[in-house]
Amino acid sequence: MGLSFAISQPASANINCESGTVITHSNGSLYTCLLSQKATVQLSYNYGISTFPCQAQSYILFDVNGQFQRCQLAEDIQIQRGNSVERCPTDFWVDVSIPDKGNIAINCRQY
């Protein structure tokens, strides 16, 4: 049996975690867990919404404020970089941050 979490703005998603894998920050907010099924995280910021399909049986991470930080992709995504588009493939990890000015920083890497 797994545990379910709902996260809200600026990110929204329903997260289903495998039992025994949930780790929380000292303030009680979710830090990480092993996803029991695919989770789609939608992240709102100043210039729009980004969607991140996170892979089942992989860890998802959040910061102390509950802000989505990282997951392993279940599908390819495209990242806009100025006038160009970068492909971040399935099974790569996406790292996300939203600095104070509300812009989004997305990094794609293979761990």
C-alpha positions in Angstrom: 0.0 0.0 0.0 1.3 3.4 -0.9 0.8 6.9 0.4 -0.7 9.8 -1.6 0.3 13.4 -1.5 -1.1 16.5 -3.2 1.2 19.4 -3.9 -0.1 22.8 -4.9 1.0 26.1 -6.5 3.4 26.9 -7.9 3.6 23.2 -8.7 0.6 20.9 -8.8 0.5 17.1 -8.9 -0.9 14.1 -7.2 2.0 12.0 -5.9 1.6 8.3 -5.0 4.6 7.0 -3.0 5.6 3.5 -2.1 5.2 2.7 1.5 8.3 3.1 3.6 10.0 5.4 1.1 8.7 8.8 2.3 11.2 11.2 3.8 10.2 14.6 5.1 12.0 17.8 5.9 12.2 18.9 9.5 9.1 21.1 8.9 7.1 18.1 7.8 7.0 18.9 4.1 7.7 16.1 1.7 11.4 15.8 0.8 11.5 12.6 -1.3 9.8 9.3 -2.0 9.7 6.5 -4.5 6.9 7.0 -6.9 4.5 4.1 -7.1 3.2 5.3 -10.5 3.9 8.0 -13.1 3.4 11.5 -11.8 2.9 14.6 -13.9 4.1 17.8 -12.2 2.9 21.1 -13.6 4.9 24.1 -12.5 3.6 27.6 -12.9 6.0 30.6 -13.1 6.1 34.1 -14.5 6.2 33.1 -18.2 3.9 30.1 -18.3 3.5 26.5 -17.2 6.0 23.6 -17.6 5.0 20.0 -17.3 7.3 17.2 -16.1 6.3 13.6 -16.5 8.1 11.8 -13.6 8.8 8.1 -13.9 7.3 5.4 -11.7 9.7 3.5 -9.5 12.0 6.5 -9.3 12.5 9.1 -6.7 11.0 12.6 -6.8 12.5 15.5 -4.7 11.1 18.7 -3.2 12.7 21.6 -1.3 11.9 22.6 2.2 9.1 24.8 1.0 7.5 22.0 -1.0 8.8 23.3 -4.3 9.4 20.5 -6.9 13.1 20.1 -7.5 13.9 16.9 -9.4 12.7 13.7 -11.0 13.6 11.1 -13.6 11.6 11.6 -16.8 9.0 9.1 -18.0 8.9 10.8 -21.4 11.0 13.2 -23.5 10.5 16.9 -22.9 11.6 20.0 -24.7 13.3 22.9 -22.9 13.2 26.3 -24.4 16.6 28.1 -24.2 16.2 31.5 -25.7 15.5 31.0 -29.4 16.5 27.3 -29.3 14.9 24.1 -28.0 16.8 21.4 -26.1 15.5 17.8 -25.9 15.7 16.1 -22.5 15.1 12.4 -23.1 13.3 9.7 -21.2 15.3 8.3 -18.2 17.3 11.6 -17.8 16.8 13.6 -14.7 15.4 17.1 -14.7 16.4 19.6 -12.0 14.2 22.6 -11.6 14.5 25.9 -9.6 12.6 29.1 -9.6 14.8 32.0 -8.4 13.2 35.0 -6.7 12.5 36.8 -9.9 10.1 34.1 -11.0 12.0 32.8 -14.0 12.5 29.1 -14.2 15.8 27.3 -14.5 15.7 23.7 -15.9 18.7 21.4 -16.2 18.7 18.1 -17.8 21.3 15.4 -17.0 21.9 11.7 -17.1 22.9 10.6 -13.6 
